Amino acid sequence: MKSSTIRAWSQVHTWTSLVCTGFLLMLCLTGLPLIFHDEIDDALNPATWEAAHPDGPLLDLDALLAGALAQRPGEVPIFMSFDIDRPVVNVTTGPTADAPGGAMHFASFDRTSGALVPPADVGGAVMDFLLQLHTDMFLGLPGMLFLGAMGTLFVAAIVSGVVLYAPFMRKLEFGTVRRGQSTRLKWLDYHNLLGVVTVAWVIVVGLTGVMNTLATPIIDNWKTHELADLVAPYADAPQPAVYASLDAAVNRAVAEAPGMELQFVAFPGSGFSTDYHYAIFLHGQTPLTEHIIAPALVSADDGSFAGMREMPWYVKALSLSGPLHFGDYGGLFLKMVWAVLDVITIIVLASGMYLWVARVRAKRPVAGRGPVTSA
């Protein structure tokens, strides 16, 4: 590789790294506890709750919804979701169907009795804070897109670092750390070694992170284009004044998707539905397909089935990028691997910042003599 090419790649690596390193350090530090969010929640909130009638029948969804709304007079339903490992339904309500997150109210109910389930919220505020900071820095979509841009620069820094690694290591054996040399050279070797052995993981996590920041435009595009033919006949239809049976609508959607399980329901007017339909989301039953979602639209006016659409490839990629980003699909062992690699990435980022500062200081002129040129 020509020296001019090496210098060009070195500039790319230096400046892309400098711009994104601070934000990447924040993402790695906040991402570390988020890897274990399930385990942290379980440790802080032991499973002491039991269903009122563990072996009894489940109440129908219309009765549960009526009970939830009775406790929130003047509010409307927005979402209904279902716990996987216990008979609990979660109901989100608000003053309007399109209410912002801060105006929503979330409550859980026992599906065997309709009674309120005590919230498992010890430590929840801290985890919610970390997730929001990690996702969009409390800036909404602009924050997500900004972090996506930082992730793109990070990937560019990784690629340029790999390109530079080959000429750098021509005279050294792989894994060499020059411990007897200066501190700067020793940390340069650690930076290069740790960076190259984690390169595949870092690229995967970086790209899935960028994908996650595009969730809002991806979902909006899906709704606007892929689902347009489903909702076109109802474009001018008013929101129903009285809703048809939710229980019957859910049963109809489940019957149309054999081999899939109910995940959540978005009510008319919410961000994940239309003004006229229940949007009923179902997912697969295997560790992989449980992240593949299929939405069914059922008229909230008369309960008629409007149709179902398989997720296009780019929405499937988005659905899979979340668990892949956090290592949330292979149990505790994989999460521990993700955590170790996250810590190594923090070391790589911090050492890269140290190396840049040390190089700037080494080139700084000292009173009475020229610039220091030693390594």
C-alpha positions as CSV (number, residue, x, y, z in Angstrom):
1,M,0.0,0.0,0.0
2,K,1.4,3.4,-1.0
3,S,2.3,5.8,1.8
4,S,-0.1,8.4,0.4
5,T,-2.9,5.8,0.7
6,I,-1.9,4.9,4.2
7,R,-2.0,8.6,5.2
8,A,-5.5,9.0,3.6
9,W,-6.9,6.0,5.5
10,S,-5.2,7.2,8.7
11,Q,-7.0,10.6,8.3
12,V,-10.3,8.8,7.8
13,H,-9.6,6.6,10.9
14,T,-8.5,9.6,13.1
15,W,-11.3,12.0,12.3
16,T,-14.2,9.5,12.2
17,S,-13.0,8.1,15.5
18,L,-12.6,11.6,17.1
19,V,-16.1,12.7,16.1
20,C,-17.9,9.6,17.3
21,T,-15.9,8.3,20.3
22,G,-17.5,10.3,23.0
23,F,-21.0,9.2,21.9
24,L,-19.9,5.6,21.4
25,L,-18.5,5.5,24.9
26,M,-21.8,6.8,26.2
27,L,-23.6,4.0,24.2
28,C,-21.3,1.3,25.4
29,L,-21.6,2.4,29.1
30,T,-25.4,2.6,29.0
31,G,-25.6,-0.5,26.9
32,L,-23.8,-2.6,29.4
33,P,-26.6,-2.7,32.1
34,L,-29.2,-2.8,29.3
35,I,-27.8,-6.2,28.2
36,F,-28.9,-7.6,31.5
37,H,-32.1,-5.6,31.8
38,D,-34.2,-8.8,32.3
39,E,-31.9,-10.2,34.9
40,I,-31.7,-6.8,36.7
41,D,-35.5,-6.5,36.7
42,D,-35.9,-10.0,38.1
43,A,-33.4,-9.5,40.8
44,L,-34.9,-6.2,41.9
45,N,-38.5,-7.4,41.6
46,P,-38.8,-11.0,42.8
47,A,-41.7,-12.9,41.3
48,T,-44.0,-13.0,44.3
49,W,-47.2,-12.3,42.5
50,E,-49.6,-15.2,41.7
51,A,-52.7,-15.4,39.7
52,A,-55.9,-15.4,41.7
53,H,-57.1,-18.6,39.9
54,P,-54.0,-20.2,38.4
55,D,-56.0,-23.2,37.0
56,G,-59.1,-21.2,36.2
57,P,-60.4,-19.9,32.9
58,L,-59.2,-16.6,31.5
59,L,-61.5,-13.6,31.4
60,D,-62.4,-12.4,27.9
61,L,-60.6,-9.3,26.7
62,D,-63.7,-7.2,26.5
63,A,-64.3,-7.6,30.3
64,L,-60.7,-6.8,31.1
65,L,-60.7,-3.7,28.9
66,A,-63.9,-2.5,30.5
67,G,-62.4,-2.9,33.9
68,A,-59.3,-1.1,32.9
69,L,-61.2,1.9,31.5
70,A,-63.5,2.0,34.5
71,Q,-60.4,2.9,36.6
72,R,-59.4,5.6,34.1
73,P,-62.6,7.7,33.5
74,G,-62.4,9.8,30.4
75,E,-59.5,8.0,28.9
76,V,-59.4,5.7,25.8
77,P,-57.5,2.5,25.1
78,I,-54.2,2.8,23.2
79,F,-52.5,-0.5,23.5
80,M,-53.0,-3.9,25.1
81,S,-50.1,-6.3,25.5
82,F,-49.7,-9.8,27.0
83,D,-47.1,-11.3,29.3
84,I,-45.5,-14.4,28.0
85,D,-44.9,-16.3,31.2
86,R,-47.9,-15.3,33.3
87,P,-51.6,-14.7,32.8
88,V,-51.3,-10.9,32.8
89,V,-52.7,-8.4,30.3
90,N,-51.2,-4.8,30.2
91,V,-53.5,-1.9,29.2
92,T,-52.2,1.5,28.1
93,T,-54.7,4.3,28.1
94,G,-54.6,8.1,27.6
95,P,-56.7,11.1,27.1
96,T,-56.6,10.5,23.3
97,A,-55.5,7.6,21.2
98,D,-52.5,9.6,19.8
99,A,-51.4,10.9,23.3
100,P,-47.7,11.3,23.8
101,G,-45.9,8.8,26.0
102,G,-45.8,11.2,29.0
103,A,-49.6,11.3,29.0
104,M,-50.1,7.6,28.8
105,H,-51.1,5.4,31.8
106,F,-49.9,1.8,32.0
107,A,-51.5,-0.8,34.2
108,S,-51.5,-4.6,34.5
109,F,-54.4,-6.9,35.2
110,D,-54.8,-10.5,36.3
111,R,-56.5,-12.4,33.4
112,T,-58.0,-14.9,35.8
113,S,-59.8,-12.3,38.0
114,G,-59.5,-8.8,36.5
115,A,-57.6,-7.5,39.6
116,L,-54.8,-5.1,39.3
117,V,-51.3,-6.6,39.3
118,P,-48.8,-4.7,41.5
119,P,-46.2,-3.0,39.3
120,A,-42.7,-4.4,39.3
121,D,-41.1,-1.0,39.2
122,V,-38.1,-1.2,41.6
123,G,-35.2,0.2,39.6
124,G,-37.5,0.8,36.6
125,A,-36.9,4.5,36.5
126,V,-33.1,4.0,36.3
127,M,-33.4,1.4,33.5
128,D,-35.9,3.6,31.6
129,F,-33.5,6.5,31.9
130,L,-30.6,4.5,30.6
131,L,-32.7,3.1,27.7
132,Q,-33.9,6.6,26.7
133,L,-30.4,8.0,26.9
134,H,-29.1,5.0,24.8
135,T,-31.9,5.3,22.3
136,D,-32.2,9.0,21.5
137,M,-30.6,11.0,24.3
138,F,-34.1,12.3,25.2
139,L,-34.3,14.1,21.8
140,G,-36.8,11.9,20.1
141,L,-36.3,11.1,16.4
142,P,-33.6,13.8,15.8
143,G,-31.6,12.2,18.7
144,M,-32.1,8.7,17.1
145,L,-30.9,9.9,13.7
146,F,-27.9,11.7,15.2
147,L,-26.8,8.5,17.0
148,G,-27.4,6.7,13.8
149,A,-24.9,9.1,12.1
150,M,-22.4,8.5,14.9
151,G,-22.8,4.8,14.4
152,T,-22.1,5.1,10.7
153,L,-18.9,7.1,11.5
154,F,-18.0,4.3,14.0
155,V,-18.4,1.7,11.2
156,A,-16.2,3.8,9.0
157,A,-13.6,4.1,11.8
158,I,-13.6,0.3,12.2
159,V,-13.2,-0.3,8.4
160,S,-10.3,2.2,8.2
161,G,-8.7,0.7,11.3
162,V,-8.8,-2.8,9.7
163,V,-7.3,-1.4,6.5
164,L,-4.4,0.2,8.5
165,Y,-3.8,-2.8,10.6
166,A,-2.2,-4.9,7.8
167,P,0.7,-2.4,6.9
168,F,1.1,-1.6,10.6
169,M,1.7,-5.3,11.5
170,R,4.0,-6.1,8.6
171,K,7.1,-6.2,10.9
172,L,5.4,-7.6,14.0
173,E,3.9,-10.9,14.8
174,F,0.1,-11.0,15.4
175,G,-0.7,-10.1,19.0
176,T,2.6,-8.5,19.8
177,V,2.5,-6.0,22.6
178,R,5.7,-4.0,23.1
179,R,5.6,-3.9,26.9
180,G,9.2,-2.7,27.2
181,Q,8.6,0.4,25.0
182,S,6.9,3.7,25.9
183,T,3.4,3.7,27.5
184,R,2.0,5.2,24.3
185,L,3.5,2.3,22.1
186,K,2.2,-0.3,24.6
187,W,-1.3,1.1,24.5
188,L,-1.1,1.4,20.7
189,D,-0.5,-2.3,20.5
190,Y,-3.3,-3.0,22.9
191,H,-5.6,-0.8,21.0
192,N,-4.8,-2.5,17.7
193,L,-5.0,-6.0,19.1
194,L,-8.3,-5.6,20.9
195,G,-9.7,-3.8,18.0
196,V,-8.9,-6.4,15.4
197,V,-10.0,-9.4,17.5
198,T,-13.4,-7.8,18.2
199,V,-13.9,-6.4,14.7
200,A,-16.7,-8.8,13.6
201,W,-18.7,-8.3,16.8
202,V,-18.3,-4.5,16.7
203,I,-19.4,-4.2,13.1
204,V,-22.5,-6.3,13.8
205,V,-23.4,-4.3,16.9
206,G,-22.7,-1.0,15.1
207,L,-24.8,-1.9,12.1
208,T,-27.7,-3.2,14.1
209,G,-27.5,0.0,16.3
210,V,-27.7,2.1,13.1
211,M,-30.7,0.0,12.0
212,N,-32.5,0.6,15.3
213,T,-32.1,4.3,15.0
214,L,-34.1,4.2,11.7
215,A,-37.0,2.4,13.4
216,T,-39.4,5.3,13.1
217,P,-38.9,6.0,9.3
218,I,-38.9,2.3,8.6
219,I,-42.2,1.7,10.3
220,D,-43.7,4.8,8.8
221,N,-42.6,3.6,5.3
222,W,-44.1,0.2,6.0
223,K,-47.4,1.7,7.0
224,T,-47.5,4.2,4.1
225,H,-46.5,1.8,1.3
226,E,-46.7,-1.9,2.3
227,L,-50.0,-1.6,4.2
228,A,-51.6,1.0,2.0
229,D,-53.8,-1.4,0.1
230,L,-55.2,-2.7,3.3
231,V,-56.3,0.7,4.7
232,A,-57.1,2.5,1.4
233,P,-60.8,1.6,1.5
234,Y,-61.1,3.1,4.9
235,A,-59.1,6.3,4.3
236,D,-62.1,8.6,4.9
237,A,-63.9,6.4,7.4
238,P,-64.5,8.0,10.8
239,Q,-63.2,6.4,14.0
240,P,-66.0,4.1,15.3
241,A,-68.1,5.6,18.1
242,V,-68.7,2.1,19.5
243,Y,-66.1,-0.6,19.2
244,A,-66.9,-4.2,18.1
245,S,-65.9,-7.1,20.4
246,L,-62.1,-7.0,21.0
247,D,-62.1,-10.6,22.1
248,A,-63.8,-11.7,18.9
249,A,-61.4,-9.6,16.8
250,V,-58.4,-11.2,18.5
251,N,-59.7,-14.7,18.0
252,R,-60.3,-14.0,14.4
253,A,-56.8,-12.7,13.8
254,V,-55.3,-15.7,15.7
255,A,-57.3,-18.1,13.6
256,E,-55.9,-16.5,10.4
257,A,-52.3,-17.0,11.6
258,P,-51.8,-20.7,12.6
259,G,-48.5,-21.3,14.4
260,M,-48.3,-17.7,15.7
261,E,-49.1,-16.2,19.1
262,L,-50.8,-13.0,20.2
263,Q,-48.3,-10.2,21.1
264,F,-50.2,-6.9,21.4
265,V,-53.2,-4.9,20.1
266,A,-53.1,-1.3,18.9
267,F,-56.5,0.4,19.1
268,P,-57.9,2.7,16.5
269,G,-56.2,6.1,16.3
270,S,-52.9,4.9,17.9
271,G,-49.6,5.2,16.2
272,F,-49.5,1.5,15.2
273,S,-53.0,1.3,13.8
274,T,-55.5,3.2,11.6
275,D,-58.5,5.3,12.7
276,Y,-60.8,2.4,11.9
277,H,-59.1,-0.8,12.9
278,Y,-57.8,-2.9,15.6
279,A,-54.2,-3.7,14.6
280,I,-53.5,-7.1,16.1
281,F,-49.8,-8.1,16.1
282,L,-48.8,-11.8,16.3
283,H,-45.3,-13.4,16.5
284,G,-43.7,-16.8,16.0
285,Q,-43.2,-19.4,18.6
286,T,-39.5,-20.2,18.2
287,P,-36.5,-18.2,19.6
288,L,-35.9,-16.8,16.1
289,T,-39.4,-16.3,14.8
290,E,-40.7,-14.7,18.0
291,H,-39.2,-11.5,16.7
292,I,-40.9,-11.8,13.4
293,I,-44.2,-10.0,13.7
294,A,-47.3,-10.2,11.4
295,P,-50.0,-7.5,11.8
296,A,-53.7,-8.2,11.2
297,L,-56.3,-5.5,10.7
298,V,-59.8,-6.1,12.0
299,S,-62.5,-3.5,11.7
300,A,-63.3,-2.0,15.0
301,D,-66.7,-1.1,13.6
302,D,-68.2,-4.5,12.7
303,G,-65.4,-6.9,13.5
304,S,-64.8,-7.9,9.8
305,F,-61.3,-9.2,8.9
306,A,-59.5,-6.7,6.7
307,G,-56.4,-8.7,6.0
308,M,-52.9,-9.6,7.1
309,R,-49.5,-8.8,5.7
310,E,-46.1,-10.5,6.2
311,M,-43.4,-8.1,7.2
312,P,-41.2,-7.0,4.3
313,W,-37.5,-7.9,4.5
314,Y,-36.4,-4.5,5.9
315,V,-38.9,-4.6,8.7
316,K,-37.8,-8.2,9.5
317,A,-34.2,-6.9,9.6
318,L,-35.3,-4.2,12.0
319,S,-37.1,-6.7,14.2
320,L,-34.1,-8.9,14.4
321,S,-31.6,-6.1,14.9
322,G,-32.9,-5.3,18.4
323,P,-32.2,-8.7,20.1
324,L,-29.0,-9.1,18.0
325,H,-27.8,-5.7,19.2
326,F,-28.2,-6.6,22.9
327,G,-27.4,-10.3,22.6
328,D,-31.0,-11.0,23.8
329,Y,-31.7,-14.2,22.0
330,G,-29.2,-16.8,23.3
331,G,-29.7,-16.8,27.1
332,L,-27.5,-15.6,29.9
333,F,-24.3,-17.1,28.5
334,L,-24.6,-15.0,25.2
335,K,-25.4,-11.9,27.2
336,M,-22.2,-12.4,29.2
337,V,-20.2,-12.8,26.0
338,W,-21.8,-9.5,24.8
339,A,-20.9,-7.8,28.1
340,V,-17.2,-8.9,27.8
341,L,-17.0,-7.7,24.2
342,D,-18.7,-4.4,25.3
343,V,-16.1,-3.8,28.0
344,I,-13.3,-4.6,25.5
345,T,-14.9,-2.0,23.1
346,I,-14.9,0.6,25.9
347,I,-11.1,-0.1,26.4
348,V,-10.5,0.3,22.6
349,L,-12.4,3.6,22.5
350,A,-10.8,5.0,25.6
351,S,-7.3,3.9,24.5
352,G,-7.9,5.5,21.1
353,M,-8.7,8.8,22.7
354,Y,-5.6,8.5,24.9
355,L,-3.4,7.8,21.9
356,W,-4.7,10.9,20.1
357,V,-4.1,13.1,23.1
358,A,-0.6,11.6,23.7
359,R,0.3,12.2,20.0
360,V,-0.9,15.8,20.2
361,R,1.1,16.4,23.3
362,A,4.2,14.8,21.8
363,K,4.0,17.2,18.8
364,R,3.5,20.3,21.0
365,P,6.5,22.6,20.9
366,V,8.3,22.9,24.2
367,A,9.8,26.3,25.3
368,G,13.4,26.5,24.1
369,R,13.3,23.6,21.7
370,G,11.4,22.3,18.7
371,P,8.5,19.8,18.7
372,V,9.0,16.5,20.4
373,T,9.2,13.8,17.7
374,S,9.8,10.6,19.8
375,A,7.1,7.9,19.8
